[in-house]
Amino acid sequence: MRYARFMTSFILLATLLSPLAKADQLADIKKKGEIVVGVLGTDEPNSFIDPATRKIVGYDVDLSEAIAKKLGVKLTLKQLSVAARIPELEQGRIDLLAASLTHNKEREAKIDFSLTTLVTGQRVMVRKDSGITAVSQLAGKKVLTVKGGTQEPNIRKAVPTADVVTFETSLQAFIGLQQGKGLGYVNDEVSLFNNYGKLGDAQKDYVILPQNLSIEPLALGIRKGELGLKKLVDDALRELEKSGEAEKLFFKWYGPNSKVKFDKRTFRIDSDKVDG
Amino acid sequence: MAFDLNLLLVGTYHDWLIQGLRLSLGIAGITLVLALPLAMVVALFRLSPVAALRWLGVMFVESIRNVPLLAHMLFWYFGAPELLPDSLKRWLYAGNIEVLSATVALTLYTAAYMAEDIRSGIRGISSGQFEAGRSLGFSFLGTMRLIILPQALRVTIPPLVSQTLNLWKNTSIATIIGVGELMYQAAKVESSAFRSAEAFAFATICYLSVSLILTGLGLFYRHRFPVRSA
């Protein structure tokens, strides 16, 4: 009885307090003088730890920096695992997600998205000696990827019989491929090209299959209903696009001088709509 | 989003979770069967009259017990198999290397803890019993097998049950090396269906009920075979 009463008052208290948590986030950020942005830090070149400075850098970080500047507040980065991204945002432990986040219809039920900041395909890297040249050949084979992203559902959709094994970081999945623990490694194209660039002399032993599993529009994640913050973030992104800064950032991280080596940019930061 | 109980009772997500539960139980079962005899051997090593064996026992227990299980898992998955010759490695990797590595890590880890419980159980038996056995002409192993261990078993079962509980919960760490156990499947349901509450409620109920059954068995044993005072 005592316990039941305790629980009732606890629940009552929680209900009473929850509206406070829903105060305007933009105002909170300005008051704190700080915006906490969730990043992966394990997904070069979107966000990763620069071995020289030990700081988290990357495309996602530069975008966050620009938004913090627009807000006139200090940027604090918080490293998250792929699977923890959306829960951390929903529970308000971070203000914004800049974590190689795919914008899709299913996720729109949970969080809001900024304008699309990058469009990437999702592909599969295999070892050449596996003899695999098409995604369909992965049927019944072990395929490695990261836990909690869109990679796993996408490969399952493309090859329903594949034996998908997931890890906490994409780097672990990539090591698994190199050690021969799986035949394929699934990730966003930009990350795959980056991993491939790091292989050095071993590049001749690996190949990235040409077929796209999906096209992934990446965007920043915003807590549901925080319209003030969304407007400001979108405005900051639009300004970056207009000034040409967004294009510069793209080529800085994905251009011919990077490990990804894209020679053109096929999208613009101008829409927050995605196809079903 | 309301709690969707149906999702846990039928359909693909139900199948995934049950598959995870089965694998968790399987890993815990096999580990228990392997870890118990190993723990017994290590405990006897630690009590052996031979100094070198005692040292081996100490080294085993301390080197394993003082490193987190997570590190053991990563080592047995990403590290140790890489030291094997190529052909053996390829053969291993073609099979379910995830489950194998997890079982090895869990067996060693659990055995180190169980060895300490068995050792303290044996030490709990009055040394007069051991001396009496030896003076009647029994060998070290004979004294252990016929006089000490049967009595020590009754003292040791409760802490061993609690180690088995730990083992059962520790199987969840295997998720880190891609083993499709219960936590892994729960995370899979979460990322496919965005049903975190349902998936983790299922996992929690499974861990809790198996743990309670184990505790119940331990209580039953203690009731049925109480420790005899010497």
Chai-1 contact restraints between the chains, C-beta under 6 A:
chainA,res_idxA,chainB,res_idxB,connection_type,confidence,min_distance_angstrom,max_distance_angstrom,comment,restraint_id
A,G148,B,S191,contact,1.0,0.0,6.0,A-B,restraint_1
A,P153,B,S192,contact,1.0,0.0,6.0,A-B,restraint_2
A,V165,B,G178,contact,1.0,0.0,6.0,A-B,restraint_3
A,T166,B,G178,contact,1.0,0.0,6.0,A-B,restraint_4
A,F167,B,G178,contact,1.0,0.0,6.0,A-B,restraint_5
A,G180,B,Y93,contact,1.0,0.0,6.0,A-B,restraint_6
A,K181,B,Y93,contact,1.0,0.0,6.0,A-B,restraint_7
A,K181,B,I97,contact,1.0,0.0,6.0,A-B,restraint_8
